[in-house]
């Protein structure tokens, strides 16, 4: 049941934004639910559900000044 609510929240956010990175989705879910979620749970839901589609990688600047790549997602048409 918890996964269904998480999928619904992610779906709502991606419909609003069109596409978003994994950290952006995590921030939205954590700000709009009572208990939030973990990065691993978000990643599992996004990668294992066919309604979400990968649409590239984006570079993000970390706290220490280094850069790393994160996955960008959208709703599968």
C-alpha positions as CSV (number, residue, x, y, z in Angstrom):
1,X,0.0,0.0,0.0
2,X,2.8,2.4,0.8
3,X,4.3,2.0,-2.6
4,X,1.1,2.8,-4.3
5,X,0.9,6.1,-2.5
6,X,4.5,6.8,-3.4
7,X,3.9,6.1,-7.1
8,X,0.8,8.4,-7.0
9,X,2.9,11.3,-5.5
10,X,5.7,10.8,-8.0
11,X,3.1,10.7,-10.9
12,X,1.5,13.9,-9.7
13,X,4.8,15.7,-9.5
14,X,6.0,14.5,-12.9
15,X,2.7,15.7,-14.4
16,X,3.2,19.1,-13.0
17,X,6.9,19.5,-14.0
18,X,7.1,17.3,-17.2
19,X,10.5,15.9,-16.1
20,X,12.6,15.9,-12.9
21,X,15.7,14.4,-11.5
22,X,15.7,11.8,-8.7
23,X,16.8,14.4,-6.0
24,X,14.0,16.8,-7.1
25,X,11.5,14.0,-6.8
26,X,12.8,12.9,-3.4
27,X,12.6,16.5,-2.2
28,X,9.0,16.8,-3.4
29,X,7.9,13.5,-1.8
30,X,9.6,14.4,1.5
31,X,8.1,17.8,1.6
32,X,4.5,16.6,0.8
33,X,4.1,13.5,2.8
34,X,4.0,12.9,6.6
35,X,6.9,10.5,6.8
36,X,8.8,11.0,3.5
37,X,10.9,8.4,1.7
38,X,14.5,7.3,1.1
39,X,16.5,7.7,-2.0
40,X,16.6,3.9,-2.4
41,X,12.9,3.6,-2.3
42,X,12.4,6.4,-4.8
43,X,15.0,4.8,-7.2
44,X,13.3,1.4,-6.9
45,X,9.9,2.8,-7.7
46,X,11.1,4.8,-10.6
47,X,13.2,2.0,-12.2
48,X,10.7,-0.9,-11.7
49,X,7.5,0.8,-12.9
50,X,6.9,1.1,-16.6
51,X,4.9,4.3,-16.3
52,X,8.2,6.2,-15.6
53,X,10.8,6.6,-18.3
54,X,14.5,7.6,-18.1
55,X,15.2,10.7,-20.2
56,X,18.8,11.4,-19.6
57,X,21.4,12.4,-17.0
58,X,22.0,15.8,-15.5
59,X,25.1,17.1,-13.8
60,X,24.7,18.4,-10.3
61,X,27.2,20.3,-8.2
62,X,27.7,18.7,-4.7
63,X,28.3,20.4,-1.4
64,X,32.0,20.0,-1.6
65,X,32.2,21.6,-5.1
66,X,32.4,18.3,-7.0
67,X,30.0,17.3,-9.7
68,X,28.0,14.1,-10.1
69,X,25.3,12.8,-12.5
70,X,21.7,12.1,-11.5
71,X,19.0,10.4,-13.6
72,X,16.2,12.5,-15.1
73,X,12.7,11.0,-15.3
74,X,9.4,11.6,-17.1
75,X,6.0,9.9,-17.4
76,X,6.0,7.2,-20.2
77,X,3.6,8.1,-22.9
